[in-house]
Amino acid sequence: MPSHNRHTSATYVFRRYMPWVALRMMAYFWCAVIIVSVAAVVEQVVFATVALIPLALALLVFLRYRTEAVCIQGDLLIFRYGVLAVRTYSLPLWTCTPDYHQPFIARMLDYGTIHVGAGASPLTMHELGDFTLLRTMIMSRQAEMMSTQRQRRVLMIT
């Protein structure tokens, strides 16, 4: 049951953990530099075009960082996926039970994985930054909605 105190103006966006994104982009960039330098050493300029592949992968990593996110808006949990074809899934917070996965190093760096749903099409977002804040916000919003439902039941009974 939706709550009547939906905060539509406040949208909280959680993206992938930026240091891992930057590390991947730099790794792809340095692969491209190594390929170009090897092509220069063997004097085959045609091999330098192979360096476009890691550069394209670095661009893909950046675009995924900009487009994929988990958002909390009011009493909705919103997943946004995709680079070229963006897909958006909105789940009401009062019905979803998210699973959180956070290994030891992820706890130290405050990132993790959220998994919602089961069956044929579960929604998963890996390496989300500000993971502690995400968990806290989801739990507090769910607790808010539960207390609002309890208050409504008490009012209906009396």
MDTraj code that builds the backbone (N, CA, C; nanometers):
import mdtraj as md
import numpy as np

residues = "MET PRO SER HIS ASN ARG HIS THR SER ALA THR TYR VAL PHE ARG ARG TYR MET PRO TRP VAL ALA LEU ARG MET MET ALA TYR PHE TRP CYS ALA VAL ILE ILE VAL SER VAL ALA ALA VAL VAL GLU GLN VAL VAL PHE ALA THR VAL ALA LEU ILE PRO LEU ALA LEU ALA LEU LEU VAL PHE LEU ARG TYR ARG THR GLU ALA VAL CYS ILE GLN GLY ASP LEU LEU ILE PHE ARG TYR GLY VAL LEU ALA VAL ARG THR TYR SER LEU PRO LEU TRP THR CYS THR PRO ASP TYR HIS GLN PRO PHE ILE ALA ARG MET LEU ASP TYR GLY THR ILE HIS VAL GLY ALA GLY ALA SER PRO LEU THR MET HIS GLU LEU GLY ASP PHE THR LEU LEU ARG THR MET ILE MET SER ARG GLN ALA GLU MET MET SER THR GLN ARG GLN ARG ARG VAL LEU MET ILE THR".split()
xyz = np.array([
    [0.0842, -0.1166, 0.0000],
    [0.0000, 0.0000, 0.0000],
    [0.0896, 0.1241, 0.0000],
    [0.0683, 0.2161, -0.0912],
    [0.1556, 0.3334, -0.0979],
    [0.1326, 0.4276, 0.0186],
    [0.2394, 0.4900, 0.0604],
    [0.2256, 0.5883, 0.1677],
    [0.1846, 0.7220, 0.1088],
    [0.1156, 0.8020, 0.1894],
    [0.0692, 0.9317, 0.1408],
    [0.1727, 1.0407, 0.1587],
    [0.2829, 1.0103, 0.2249],
    [0.3867, 1.1108, 0.2436],
    [0.5033, 1.0841, 0.1483],
    [0.4725, 1.0700, 0.0225],
    [0.5747, 1.0427, -0.0785],
    [0.6551, 1.1695, -0.1033],
    [0.7876, 1.1604, -0.0876],
    [0.8772, 1.2740, -0.1082],
    [0.9244, 1.2722, -0.2528],
    [0.8458, 1.3255, -0.3448],
    [0.8810, 1.3173, -0.4861],
    [0.9924, 1.4134, -0.5234],
    [1.0138, 1.5175, -0.4446],
    [1.1166, 1.6143, -0.4814],
    [1.2561, 1.5631, -0.4501],
    [1.2697, 1.4748, -0.3524],
    [1.4012, 1.4249, -0.3135],
    [1.4304, 1.2934, -0.3844],
    [1.5272, 1.2956, -0.4735],
    [1.5721, 1.1749, -0.5410],
    [1.7177, 1.1529, -0.5049],
    [1.7470, 1.0373, -0.4497],
    [1.8829, 1.0021, -0.4115],
    [1.9370, 0.9026, -0.5130],
    [2.0499, 0.9358, -0.5738],
    [2.1078, 0.8547, -0.6809],
    [2.2357, 0.7901, -0.6297],
    [2.2465, 0.6597, -0.6501],
    [2.3653, 0.5837, -0.6119],
    [2.4240, 0.5212, -0.7378],
    [2.5476, 0.5573, -0.7667],
    [2.6164, 0.5072, -0.8860],
    [2.7258, 0.4095, -0.8450],
    [2.7918, 0.3564, -0.9471],
    [2.9018, 0.2642, -0.9211],
    [3.0137, 0.3335, -0.8444],
    [3.0956, 0.2553, -0.7773],
    [3.2046, 0.3057, -0.6951],
    [3.3104, 0.3679, -0.7864],
    [3.3264, 0.4999, -0.7761],
    [3.4101, 0.5766, -0.8690],
    [3.5566, 0.5330, -0.8756],
    [3.6240, 0.4987, -0.7650],
    [3.7632, 0.4543, -0.7798],
    [3.7795, 0.3305, -0.8670],
    [3.6838, 0.2354, -0.8620],
    [3.6948, 0.1177, -0.9497],
    [3.6711, 0.1567, -1.0953],
    [3.5797, 0.2482, -1.1175],
    [3.5540, 0.2955, -1.2543],
    [3.6789, 0.3627, -1.3098],
    [3.7412, 0.4499, -1.2315],
    [3.8627, 0.5189, -1.2765],
    [3.9764, 0.4203, -1.2989],
    [3.9876, 0.3195, -1.2127],
    [4.0929, 0.2189, -1.2287],
    [4.0744, 0.1400, -1.3577],
    [3.9505, 0.1003, -1.3873],
    [3.9250, 0.0283, -1.5130],
    [3.9550, 0.1150, -1.6346],
    [3.9130, 0.2412, -1.6283],
    [3.9385, 0.3303, -1.7419],
    [4.0884, 0.3493, -1.7639],
    [4.1640, 0.3657, -1.6567],
    [4.3091, 0.3817, -1.6699],
    [4.3746, 0.2546, -1.7215],
    [4.3268, 0.1377, -1.6792],
    [4.3826, 0.0117, -1.7290],
    [4.3597, -0.0003, -1.8793],
    [4.2398, 0.0314, -1.9262],
    [4.2133, 0.0265, -2.0703],
    [4.2970, 0.1299, -2.1451],
    [4.3114, 0.2475, -2.0874],
    [4.3925, 0.3514, -2.1511],
    [4.5380, 0.3064, -2.1645],
    [4.5941, 0.2478, -2.0578],
    [4.7330, 0.2027, -2.0649],
    [4.7495, 0.0841, -2.1588],
    [4.6498, -0.0002, -2.1726],
    [4.6551, -0.1074, -2.2740],
    [4.6641, -0.0462, -2.4131],
    [4.5876, 0.0589, -2.4373],
    [4.5935, 0.1266, -2.5674],
    [4.7309, 0.1881, -2.5903],
    [4.7896, 0.2481, -2.4873],
    [4.9236, 0.3075, -2.5005],
    [5.0268, 0.1997, -2.5306],
    [5.0180, 0.0855, -2.4638],
    [5.1127, -0.0241, -2.4884],
    [5.0975, -0.0770, -2.6298],
    [4.9746, -0.0918, -2.6771],
    [4.9524, -0.1407, -2.8139],
    [5.0110, -0.0440, -2.9155],
    [4.9913, 0.0850, -2.8954],
    [5.0463, 0.1849, -2.9883],
    [5.1985, 0.1832, -2.9845],
    [5.2580, 0.1698, -2.8658],
    [5.4044, 0.1680, -2.8584],
    [5.4623, 0.0418, -2.9202],
    [5.3967, -0.0723, -2.9041],
    [5.4435, -0.1953, -2.9701],
    [5.4304, -0.1814, -3.1210],
    [5.3226, -0.1213, -3.1678],
    [5.3059, -0.0995, -3.3120],
    [5.4137, -0.0063, -3.3654],
    [5.4557, 0.0909, -3.2869],
    [5.5627, 0.1816, -3.3307],
    [5.6971, 0.1104, -3.3337],
    [5.7207, 0.0186, -3.2390],
    [5.8479, -0.0543, -3.2354],
    [5.8601, -0.1477, -3.3545],
    [5.7540, -0.2190, -3.3889],
    [5.7601, -0.3112, -3.5030],
    [5.7320, -0.2414, -3.6349],
    [5.7090, -0.1125, -3.6282],
    [5.6879, -0.0277, -3.7454],
    [5.5713, -0.0742, -3.8320],
    [5.4653, -0.1143, -3.7674],
    [5.3421, -0.1518, -3.8362],
    [5.2299, -0.0609, -3.7842],
    [5.2023, 0.0425, -3.8574],
    [5.1026, 0.1410, -3.8152],
    [4.9625, 0.0798, -3.8123],
    [4.9409, -0.0229, -3.8918],
    [4.8094, -0.0872, -3.8967],
    [4.7731, -0.1457, -3.7598],
    [4.8737, -0.1954, -3.6866],
    [4.8470, -0.2522, -3.5547],
    [4.8019, -0.1460, -3.4549],
    [4.8329, -0.0224, -3.4828],
    [4.7924, 0.0854, -3.3920],
    [4.6410, 0.1022, -3.3885],
    [4.5731, 0.0608, -3.4950],
    [4.4266, 0.0710, -3.4949],
    [4.3630, -0.0244, -3.3936],
    [4.4374, -0.1288, -3.3548],
    [4.3868, -0.2212, -3.2529],
    [4.3708, -0.1486, -3.1192],
    [4.4442, -0.0395, -3.1009],
    [4.4348, 0.0380, -2.9767],
    [4.2980, 0.1032, -2.9600],
    [4.2198, 0.1083, -3.0662],
    [4.0853, 0.1646, -3.0548],
    [3.9935, 0.0768, -2.9690],
    [4.0232, -0.0529, -2.9633],
    [3.9389, -0.1442, -2.8853],
    [3.9437, -0.1109, -2.7361],
    [4.0641, -0.1019, -2.6732],
    [4.0620, -0.0645, -2.5310],
    [4.0097, 0.0770, -2.5063],
    [4.0296, 0.1672, -2.6013],
    [3.9744, 0.3019, -2.5845],
    [3.8218, 0.2990, -2.5876],
    [3.7658, 0.2155, -2.6758],
    [3.6201, 0.2006, -2.6803],
    [3.5679, 0.1367, -2.5512],
    [3.6434, 0.0414, -2.4965],
    [3.6027, -0.0199, -2.3702],
    [3.6078, 0.0805, -2.2551],
    [3.7086, 0.1680, -2.2556],
    [3.7162, 0.2726, -2.1526],
    [3.5968, 0.3677, -2.1641],
    [3.5593, 0.4016, -2.2865],
    [3.4420, 0.4867, -2.3073],
    [3.3148, 0.4168, -2.2591],
    [3.3046, 0.2869, -2.2844],
    [3.1888, 0.2102, -2.2388],
    [3.1800, 0.2087, -2.0859],
    [3.2944, 0.1932, -2.0195],
    [3.2954, 0.1961, -1.8727],
    [3.2462, 0.3311, -1.8226],
    [3.2910, 0.4397, -1.8844],
    [3.2477, 0.5735, -1.8436],
    [3.0982, 0.5934, -1.8687],
    [3.0497, 0.5500, -1.9850],
    [2.9073, 0.5659, -2.0155],
    [2.8202, 0.4837, -1.9208],
    [2.8662, 0.3639, -1.8853],
    [2.7911, 0.2833, -1.7889],
    [2.7858, 0.3521, -1.6534],
    [2.8953, 0.4167, -1.6150],
    [2.8963, 0.4898, -1.4881],
    [2.7941, 0.6028, -1.4910],
    [2.7832, 0.6722, -1.6027],
    [2.6923, 0.7871, -1.6123],
    [2.5455, 0.7459, -1.6246],
    [2.5169, 0.6293, -1.6848],
    [2.3772, 0.5936, -1.7118],
    [2.3184, 0.4933, -1.6131],
    [2.3980, 0.4043, -1.5560],
    [2.3436, 0.3019, -1.4676],
    [2.3462, 0.3503, -1.3237],
    [2.2332, 0.3343, -1.2558],
    [2.2235, 0.3830, -1.1181],
    [2.1071, 0.3161, -1.0464],
    [2.1116, 0.3266, -0.9158],
    [1.9990, 0.2900, -0.8300],
    [1.9521, 0.4188, -0.7647],
    [1.8226, 0.4474, -0.7750],
    [1.7674, 0.5721, -0.7203],
    [1.6605, 0.5389, -0.6168],
    [1.6516, 0.6244, -0.5173],
    [1.5424, 0.6178, -0.4204],
    [1.4657, 0.7476, -0.4340],
    [1.3397, 0.7343, -0.4750],
    [1.2548, 0.8518, -0.4929],
    [1.1236, 0.8255, -0.4209],
    [1.1034, 0.8955, -0.3113],
    [0.9820, 0.8739, -0.2333],
    [0.9794, 0.7334, -0.1781],
    [0.8772, 0.6562, -0.2152],
    [0.8699, 0.5180, -0.1709],
    [0.8945, 0.4209, -0.2861],
    [0.9760, 0.4626, -0.3829],
    [1.0126, 0.3773, -0.4956],
    [1.1628, 0.3521, -0.4976],
    [1.1998, 0.2312, -0.5342],
    [1.3385, 0.1950, -0.5606],
    [1.3497, 0.1789, -0.7114],
    [1.4330, 0.2606, -0.7751],
    [1.4399, 0.2667, -0.9208],
    [1.5765, 0.2174, -0.9665],
    [1.5763, 0.1192, -1.0576],
    [1.6988, 0.0688, -1.1186],
    [1.7047, 0.1198, -1.2618],
    [1.8172, 0.1794, -1.3000],
    [1.8377, 0.2223, -1.4390],
    [1.9554, 0.1451, -1.4962],
    [1.9310, 0.0782, -1.6093],
    [2.0328, -0.0030, -1.6755],
    [2.0514, 0.0439, -1.8184],
    [2.1659, 0.0087, -1.8775],
    [2.1869, 0.0253, -2.0205],
    [2.2636, 0.1489, -2.0578],
    [2.3297, 0.1401, -2.1734],
    [2.4039, 0.2532, -2.2283],
    [2.3313, 0.3063, -2.3505],
    [2.3039, 0.2196, -2.4459],
    [2.2336, 0.2618, -2.5675],
    [2.0822, 0.2525, -2.5502],
    [2.0368, 0.1404, -2.4982],
    [1.8940, 0.1222, -2.4711],
    [1.8756, 0.1236, -2.3196],
    [1.8351, 0.2363, -2.2654],
    [1.8220, 0.2512, -2.1207],
    [1.6899, 0.1893, -2.0752],
    [1.7001, 0.1017, -1.9760],
    [1.5824, 0.0379, -1.9173],
    [1.5681, 0.0854, -1.7733],
    [1.4468, 0.1137, -1.7333],
    [1.4196, 0.1608, -1.5976],
    [1.3174, 0.0684, -1.5330],
    [1.3491, 0.0230, -1.4128],
    [1.2589, -0.0618, -1.3358],
    [1.2274, 0.0092, -1.2050],
    [1.0999, 0.0303, -1.1781],
    [1.0564, 0.0945, -1.0535],
    [0.9894, -0.0094, -0.9651],
    [1.0377, -0.0204, -0.8440],
    [0.9820, -0.1152, -0.7482],
    [0.9347, -0.0395, -0.6244],
    [0.8150, -0.0669, -0.5770],
    [0.7715, -0.0041, -0.4521],
    [0.8511, -0.0616, -0.3349],
    [0.8976, 0.0248, -0.2483],
    [0.9825, -0.0185, -0.1371],
    [0.9096, -0.1079, -0.0378],
    [0.7784, -0.0941, -0.0270],
    [0.7058, -0.1732, 0.0724],
    [0.6906, -0.3185, 0.0291],
    [0.7151, -0.3501, -0.0991],
    [0.7024, -0.4893, -0.1429],
    [0.8360, -0.5565, -0.1692],
    [0.9425, -0.4812, -0.1875],
    [1.0695, -0.5440, -0.2239],
    [1.1523, -0.5744, -0.0992],
    [1.2239, -0.6847, -0.1071],
    [1.3163, -0.7224, -0.0005],
    [1.4547, -0.7357, -0.0626],
    [1.5338, -0.6320, -0.0560],
    [1.6659, -0.6370, -0.1188],
    [1.7642, -0.7219, -0.0388],
    [1.8513, -0.7894, -0.1120],
    [1.9635, -0.8612, -0.0516],
    [2.0877, -0.7785, -0.0762],
    [2.1716, -0.7690, 0.0244],
    [2.2933, -0.6901, 0.0145],
    [2.4126, -0.7841, 0.0231],
    [2.5116, -0.7609, -0.0613],
    [2.6343, -0.8393, -0.0565],
    [2.7508, -0.7422, -0.0493],
    [2.8331, -0.7596, 0.0537],
    [2.9440, -0.6681, 0.0742],
    [3.0610, -0.7462, 0.1337],
    [3.1593, -0.7844, 0.0503],
    [3.2773, -0.8540, 0.1038],
    [3.3572, -0.7636, 0.1985],
    [3.4604, -0.8203, 0.2598],
    [3.5378, -0.7474, 0.3601],
    [3.5999, -0.6201, 0.3033],
    [3.6668, -0.6290, 0.1895],
    [3.7314, -0.5106, 0.1306],
    [3.6266, -0.4076, 0.0898],
    [3.5099, -0.4554, 0.0474],
    [3.4019, -0.3637, 0.0098],
    [3.3476, -0.2908, 0.1321],
    [3.3451, -0.3585, 0.2470],
    [3.3016, -0.2915, 0.3696],
    [3.3983, -0.1812, 0.4085],
    [3.5255, -0.2075, 0.3886],
    [3.6255, -0.1065, 0.4233],
    [3.6170, 0.0145, 0.3305],
    [3.5850, -0.0090, 0.2020],
    [3.5792, 0.0990, 0.1038],
    [3.4376, 0.1511, 0.0809],
    [3.3382, 0.0925, 0.1464],
    [3.1980, 0.1344, 0.1411],
    [3.1382, 0.1247, 0.0007],
    [3.1443, 0.0043, -0.0572],
    [3.0705, -0.0247, -0.1792],
    [3.0165, -0.1665, -0.1677],
    [2.9223, -0.2018, -0.2540],
    [2.8652, -0.3349, -0.2469],
    [2.7669, -0.3614, -0.3590],
    [2.6987, -0.4753, -0.3488],
    [2.6047, -0.5211, -0.4500],
    [2.4660, -0.5317, -0.3880],
    [2.3662, -0.4825, -0.4607],
    [2.2272, -0.4961, -0.4170],
    [2.1568, -0.5877, -0.5165],
    [2.0747, -0.6778, -0.4625],
    [2.0037, -0.7772, -0.5428],
    [1.8582, -0.7758, -0.4974],
    [1.7671, -0.7482, -0.5904],
    [1.6247, -0.7399, -0.5568],
    [1.5486, -0.8365, -0.6461],
    [1.4627, -0.9150, -0.5854],
    [1.3765, -1.0044, -0.6615],
    [1.4355, -1.1427, -0.6755],
    [1.3520, -1.2313, -0.7225],
    [1.3927, -1.3691, -0.7453],
    [1.3184, -1.4192, -0.8676],
    [1.3536, -1.5360, -0.9103],
    [1.2842, -1.5931, -1.0242],
    [1.3545, -1.5643, -1.1546],
    [1.2748, -1.5370, -1.2567],
    [1.3285, -1.5251, -1.3922],
    [1.4069, -1.3969, -1.4157],
    [1.3701, -1.2887, -1.3528],
    [1.4380, -1.1619, -1.3826],
    [1.4698, -1.0827, -1.2555],
    [1.5698, -1.1277, -1.1796],
    [1.6094, -1.0474, -1.0635],
    [1.6885, -0.9247, -1.1075],
    [1.6834, -0.8208, -1.0286],
    [1.7568, -0.6978, -1.0575],
    [1.8790, -0.6921, -0.9668],
    [1.9959, -0.6734, -1.0277],
    [2.1208, -0.6685, -0.9529],
    [2.2025, -0.5508, -1.0018],
    [2.2620, -0.4781, -0.9082],
    [2.3542, -0.3700, -0.9430],
    [2.4802, -0.3913, -0.8598],
    [2.5928, -0.4067, -0.9293],
    [2.7199, -0.4368, -0.8651],
    [2.7986, -0.3096, -0.8358],
    [2.8831, -0.3178, -0.7351],
    [2.9818, -0.2149, -0.7007],
    [2.9211, -0.0755, -0.6826],
    [2.8143, -0.0658, -0.6070],
    [2.7534, 0.0644, -0.5793],
    [2.8299, 0.1359, -0.4688],
    [2.8586, 0.2618, -0.4890],
    [2.9256, 0.3424, -0.3877],
    [2.8264, 0.3927, -0.2838],
    [2.8764, 0.4447, -0.1731],
    [2.7944, 0.4929, -0.0605],
    [2.6938, 0.3866, -0.0175],
    [2.7433, 0.2648, -0.0049],
    [2.6559, 0.1510, 0.0185],
    [2.5890, 0.1563, 0.1554],
    [2.6599, 0.2040, 0.2549],
    [2.6013, 0.2137, 0.3887],
    [2.4840, 0.3109, 0.3889],
    [2.4994, 0.4230, 0.3198],
    [2.3903, 0.5202, 0.3096],
    [2.2712, 0.4606, 0.2344],
    [2.2974, 0.3850, 0.1274],
    [2.1898, 0.3202, 0.0513],
    [2.1115, 0.2244, 0.1402],
    [2.1811, 0.1382, 0.2130],
    [2.1135, 0.0430, 0.3018],
    [2.0324, 0.1154, 0.4089],
    [2.0919, 0.2184, 0.4676],
    [2.0241, 0.2930, 0.5731],
    [1.8985, 0.3613, 0.5202],
    [1.9077, 0.4204, 0.4020],
    [1.7910, 0.4894, 0.3452],
    [1.6792, 0.3921, 0.3127],
    [1.7140, 0.2774, 0.2542],
    [1.6107, 0.1784, 0.2214],
    [1.5428, 0.1301, 0.3488],
    [1.6218, 0.0976, 0.4502],
    [1.5629, 0.0477, 0.5751],
    [1.4792, 0.1540, 0.6455],
    [1.5251, 0.2789, 0.6448],
    [1.4471, 0.3839, 0.7121],
    [1.3178, 0.4128, 0.6370],
    [1.3228, 0.4118, 0.5037],
    [1.1987, 0.4340, 0.4271],
    [1.1001, 0.3199, 0.4493],
    [1.1513, 0.1954, 0.4531],
    [1.0618, 0.0829, 0.4778],
    [1.0018, 0.0907, 0.6184],
    [1.0819, 0.1300, 0.7165],
    [1.0301, 0.1436, 0.8535],
    [0.9266, 0.2552, 0.8617],
    [0.9509, 0.3652, 0.7886],
    [0.8545, 0.4759, 0.7827],
    [0.7204, 0.4285, 0.7289],
    [0.7258, 0.3520, 0.6200],
    [0.6020, 0.3040, 0.5583],
    [0.5296, 0.2057, 0.6484],
    [0.6053, 0.1205, 0.7192],
    [0.5414, 0.0256, 0.8105],
    [0.4723, 0.0987, 0.9255],
    [0.5364, 0.2013, 0.9804],
    [0.4731, 0.2752, 1.0906],
    [0.3502, 0.3510, 1.0417],
    [0.3554, 0.4028, 0.9187],
    [0.2390, 0.4714, 0.8623],
    [0.1233, 0.3739, 0.8443],
    [0.1536, 0.2511, 0.7996],
    [0.0485, 0.1508, 0.7838],
    [-0.0105, 0.1125, 0.9189],
    [0.0738, 0.0989, 1.0222],
    [0.0239, 0.0664, 1.1557],
    [-0.0667, 0.1771, 1.2082],
    [-0.0274, 0.3022, 1.1861],
    [-0.1098, 0.4143, 1.2322],
    [-0.2450, 0.4141, 1.1622],
    [-0.2454, 0.3822, 1.0327],
    [-0.3724, 0.3763, 0.9592],
    [-0.4614, 0.2651, 1.0125],
    [-0.4007, 0.1494, 1.0442],
    [-0.4799, 0.0383, 1.0976],
    [-0.5410, 0.0753, 1.2319],
    [-0.4634, 0.1419, 1.3163],
    [-0.5155, 0.1831, 1.4469],
    [-0.6305, 0.2810, 1.4289],
    [-0.6170, 0.3747, 1.3361],
    [-0.7236, 0.4713, 1.3114],
    [-0.8475, 0.4037, 1.2551],
    [-0.8292, 0.3007, 1.1724],
    [-0.9439, 0.2310, 1.1151],
    [-1.0164, 0.1491, 1.2210],
    [-0.9421, 0.0953, 1.3174],
    [-1.0036, 0.0139, 1.4221],
    [-1.0822, 0.1019, 1.5183],
    [-1.0281, 0.2192, 1.5520],
    [-1.0946, 0.3049, 1.6509],
    [-1.2052, 0.3868, 1.5938],
])
top = md.Topology()
chain = top.add_chain()
for i, resn in enumerate(residues, 1):
    res = top.add_residue(resn, chain, resSeq=i)
    for name in ("N", "CA", "C"):
        top.add_atom(name, md.element.get_by_symbol(name[0]), res)
traj = md.Trajectory(xyz[None], top)
